[in-house]
């Protein structure tokens, strides 16, 4: 039996949009599926600019842990939603 892979079309209706952190200027791609779910795509330049990310990586040392959140970027994303620069897919 051959399994087929279903295409991921979640970004078709609302793609990720650029959002710049108001603290450090790091620009990421973000998408708000709901008030509780945010997807963030980092690139190398944004990772290098984010002080919270750099601190987390330094503190992790050899124990590589995933970076979960930057409070300054989270506030910048919330501000982008508030002014209409970033829409919420499930706008309820």
Wavefront OBJ file of the C-alpha trace (Angstrom):
o trace
v 0.000 0.000 0.000
v 1.406 3.335 -1.031
v 0.718 6.303 1.222
v 0.146 9.641 -0.385
v 1.349 12.882 1.103
v -1.312 15.510 1.469
v -0.266 18.956 0.298
v -0.031 21.555 3.072
v -2.177 24.397 1.779
v -2.596 26.353 5.023
v -0.505 29.214 3.673
v -2.551 29.507 0.467
v -5.345 31.521 2.089
v -3.056 33.727 4.159
v 0.720 33.547 3.650
v 3.286 34.574 6.221
v 3.996 38.314 6.347
v 7.115 40.252 7.359
v 7.134 41.701 10.879
v 10.033 43.690 12.323
v 10.797 43.637 16.033
v 10.382 47.123 17.468
v 13.211 46.408 19.902
v 16.097 45.056 17.804
v 14.849 45.416 14.229
v 14.996 41.688 13.434
v 12.601 40.983 10.587
v 10.859 37.606 10.569
v 7.949 36.106 8.684
v 4.880 35.624 10.858
v 1.380 34.231 10.549
v -1.386 34.347 13.140
v -3.719 31.377 12.732
v -5.635 32.453 15.851
v -5.100 34.607 18.924
v -3.369 31.644 20.565
v -1.305 30.336 17.632
v 1.508 32.229 15.939
v 3.991 30.816 13.449
v 7.342 32.579 13.118
v 9.983 31.860 10.519
v 13.450 33.113 11.437
v 16.331 33.694 9.040
v 20.032 33.970 9.882
v 20.025 37.789 9.930
v 17.047 37.998 12.299
v 18.557 35.323 14.553
v 21.782 37.309 14.795
v 19.954 40.552 15.675
v 17.688 39.155 18.420
v 19.280 39.699 21.838
v 16.841 37.329 23.583
v 17.632 34.577 21.094
v 21.376 35.126 21.480
v 21.064 35.015 25.284
v 19.044 31.783 25.135
v 21.610 30.132 22.873
v 24.486 31.297 25.069
v 22.792 29.973 28.205
v 21.982 26.640 26.545
v 25.660 26.085 25.777
v 26.224 22.607 24.421
v 22.666 21.573 25.255
v 20.968 22.808 22.079
v 17.386 23.588 22.946
v 14.808 25.044 20.605
v 14.267 28.787 20.983
v 10.594 29.172 21.835
v 9.861 32.868 22.062
v 11.150 36.415 22.188
v 8.987 38.693 24.323
v 9.908 41.813 22.321
v 9.025 40.110 19.029
v 5.773 38.786 20.495
v 4.824 42.360 21.466
v 5.770 43.573 17.965
v 3.555 40.898 16.383
v 0.672 41.859 18.673
v 1.171 45.513 17.698
v 1.153 44.545 14.000
v -2.178 42.785 14.551
v -3.576 45.800 16.435
v -2.831 48.211 13.580
v -3.935 45.793 10.854
v -0.511 44.999 9.398
v -0.909 41.311 10.304
v -4.289 39.602 10.039
v -5.531 36.684 12.094
v -6.768 33.802 9.946
v -9.421 32.820 12.496
v -10.445 36.394 13.336
v -12.979 35.450 15.999
l 1 2 3 4 5 6 7 8 9 10 11 12 13 14 15 16 17 18 19 20 21 22 23 24 25 26 27 28 29 30 31 32 33 34 35 36 37 38 39 40 41 42 43 44 45 46 47 48 49 50 51 52 53 54 55 56 57 58 59 60 61 62 63 64 65 66 67 68 69 70 71 72 73 74 75 76 77 78 79 80 81 82 83 84 85 86 87 88 89 90 91 92
